[in-house]
Amino acid sequence: MRLRVVTLNVWNRQGDPKRIDLINLELRRLAPDLVSLQEVLKSPDHSQLDELIHDTGLHGTHQADVLRTIPPHADRFGGSAIATRWPHRVEEVLDLRMSDANDVPWCSLAVTVPLPGEGDLLFIAAATSWRLAAESARERQVVALTDLDARHRQPLPTIIAGDFNATPDAASIRYLTGLQSLGGRSVKYHDAWEVAGEGQGYTWSVDNPNARSEIGRIVRQPRHRRRVDYVFVGSWDAHPKASCEIQAASLAFDLAVDGIWPSDHFGVVADLEISAAPSA
């Protein structure tokens, strides 16, 4: 069956308030089946997730819906959220804060999604440490993410999507894509953009005015462009009796509407063909 996956860092409440309506309109146009969202605000009297998926037919869960305690800074920077075409079951919410990365309020959500006619699929909405010098923390976080997958893995290939704050040549991404080991361990997931994307696929770039000021403050280099948002698909090694072909990958939320840019990140949309039967 055909499956469309979208990931986007929503950028909490910063920028023009009309951005949220633009993201909602684009989600309705894209009609995704699985959505990973980062930096989504949630409070007792306001749900940004509800606004984002209004009239999309998607079923949503915010990390605050399942966490017992709210991480520090979540009221300002938001948390992770997931939305699926079919009702999902939350398996686990993973708090990835560490001693050297304790300012990350974004947890990772793992849910099981029943795909009609195919079976169950594990979908993980992920986020890792944002600081430029936090690659050591990101390495441990991605290992924890693959452990999360191993604990709840289903017969259909696992899909992991989110903002990883690391470029394809970083150790954390190389580990996920099977190009290097970490701590004597190795895995293999397919990077949708590497398989089916065209061009560099930069998702955090000075070409986006919303990102330009943050890049100026954090990176302080005038031509900074990075690909840090990903859709990963589990490989044959972990799912020998099923298949998932990546057919297309492109940027989303990468154009201004009436001068308003949807977020400080561009999103990624991946079209997959998934089957409970192994590929021929």
N, C-alpha and C positions, 0 to 999 in steps of 0.2 A: 504494500500500500504506500501511497504517497504521503510524505510527512514533511511539514514545513516547521523549521525551528528558527526562533528569533532571540537575540540577546541585545540588551541595551542598558547602559548606565544612565539612569534617569536624571542624575545631578540634583537630587533632593529639591529644595525650594529656591535655589538660586536662579538668577536670570529673570526673563519675562514670565509672568504668571500664565500667559497664554500658551506657553510651551506644552503644558500637560494636555490641553485640548488637541494640539497638533500631533502629539504622540498617539493619543487615542484615535484620531482620524486615520493616521497611518497604520496603526494596528488593525483597524477595521478593513482598510484596503488590502493589507498584506494577508489577512485571514490566516494567521499561524495556528499550528496545532500545539506547539510547546513554546513557552516564553520564559526566559530568564531575565529578571530585572534587578538592577543594583541601585543603591542609594534611594530607596523608596521610603517616604515618611509614613509613620503610623503613630497615632495618638488616640486616647480614649474618645475624642470627639472629631477625629478627622482621619480618613483613610485615602491616601494618595493612590493606592492600588485600585480601589473601587473606581476612582476617576479614570485611571489609565485604561481599565478593561471594560468600562461602561459600554453596553450594547455590542460587545464583541462575541458574546456567548461563551467566553472563557470562564473557567473555574479558578479562583485565585486563592493563594495562601501567602501571608506575610510571615516572616520569621517571628514577629511579635505575637502571632496567633498561637505559637507552640512553645515559645521560650518561657521558662519560669521567671527569669529576671531579664531586665532590659540592659544591654551593654552600655557603658558610658559613651556619650557623644551621639547615641542613636537619635536623640531628639533633634539634633542639628544635621547629621549626615545620613540619617535613614538606615535602612537595613535591606536585606535581600528578600525578594519575592519571586513567586513562581505562578504561572498560569497555564492551564492545559485545556484542550478542547473537550476532553472527557473527564469526569470526576476522578480525582487522584486520591491516593492514600499516603499520608506523610509517614515516612519510615524513620527519619532522624533529622535533627537540626544540629549542625556541627559548628561550635564556637572555636574559631581558629586564632584567637588572641594568644600571644606568646610574650615572654618577658622582654623580647626585643621588638615586639610588634603588638603592643597592648592598646594602641589607639585605633584599632580596626573594629568598628561595631557591626560589620557585615558578616553574618554567619553564612554557612552553606546549607541549602535545603535539599534533601533527597526524598523523592516521592516515587511511588509506583503508579504507572498509568496503564490501564487496560486498553489496548488497541483492538478495536473490533475485528474479529476474524483472524487476529495474529497472536494475541497473548499479551503478557505483561512486559512492560519496559521500565527500567529505572532511569529517571531523569534527575540530574543534579544541577541546581543553580548555584554557581560558585563565585567567590570573590577572594582575592588574596591581598597581601599587604601592598600599600601604595607607594611607600617611600622609595626613591631611586636606589638607595643603598641597602634595601631590605631583601636582597635576593637570597641570602641565607635563610631568612624566615620563610620566603616563598618556597624554597626547596622543601622545607619540612611540611609546609602547608599542602603542597601538591601530593606528597607521600600520604598525608592524612586523608586527602580526597580519594586517592586510589584505594586506601583501606576502607573508606566509607563505601565505595563501589563494591569492594569484595564482600562486605558484610551483607549487602542487600541486593546483590546482582540478580537479574532475572534472565530467562532464556534469550530474550531479544537483546541486541547490542545496547549497552548503556550509552546515554548521551549526556555529556557534561558541557554546559555553556555558561559564559560569564566574562567578567572583567578580571584578567589575571595580572595586570600591571607589569607585564614582562613581554619582551619581544621574542620572536621565534628562535633567536640564537641564545637566549638565556638558558641556564641549566634547568630551571623548573619546566620550561616548555620542551626542551630537548628530552627531558625525562618522560614527559607525557607522550611524546611522539616516538619513543623508542630509540632515540639517538644516543642516549647515555644512561648510565645507572646512577642512582643516588643511594649511598649507604649499602652498597652491595645488592640493591634491588633494581629491577627493571620491569617496565610495562610497555604496552603499545596501544595508543589511540590514534585515530586518523584526524588530522587537522583539516577541517572542511575547506578552509581557504587554500591550503596548500594543494589539495586534491583538485578543486574545481573553481577557485577564484581567479580573477584576472587582475594583473597589476600588483601594486604593493599592498593595497588593502589597509592603508593607515586608518586607524580609528580614533587616535588622539593626536591632533595636528594643529599647527598654527593657522592652517587654512580655515579652521572653524573659529570665528570670533569669540565664542563662549570659552573655548579652550585656550585662546591666545593669552589671556591675562593670567590664567593659572600656570601656563607654561613659562610665562615671563617671571612669575614669582618663584616657581619651584625649580625649573630647569635653567632658565636664564640664557638660553641659546635661541637665536632668532629664526632658525629654520628647522625647528624640532618637529619631527613626525614619527609616529610609532604605530605598529600594529600590536594592540594589547588585549583585544576582545576576540573571543574564540568560540567556535562550536567544535567539540571533540566527539568522535564516535568510536565506541568499543570495537576491537578488532576480532578477527577469526580466533586468535589465541584464547580469548576468554569466552567466545560465543561460537563454538564450532558447528552448532546445529541451526544457526540462523545467519542472516546476511543483512547488510545495510550499505547500499551504494549511495555515495555522495554525488548527486547529479549537477548541482549548481551551488554557488556561493557568491554573494554580492553584499555591498554595503547597503545600509538602510538608514533612514533619518539623517541623511547626509546633505540635504538641501534646505535652504531657508524658504520660508513661506511668508510673504509680505515683510521681508526683512528680519523675521524671527527664526532662529535656529533651534531645533527641537531639544538639543542637549549639548553638553560639552564633549561628549563622545559621539562618534558615529556608531550605529549598530551593525550587526551582521545577521543576514538571513541565509539559511542553508536549506536546500530542497533535497530530501532523501527518499530513497525507495527501500523500504524495510520489509523483511519477510521472515516468518518463522522457519522457512525452508532454507537450506544452504544455497549459496550462489552456484550456478552451473559452472 
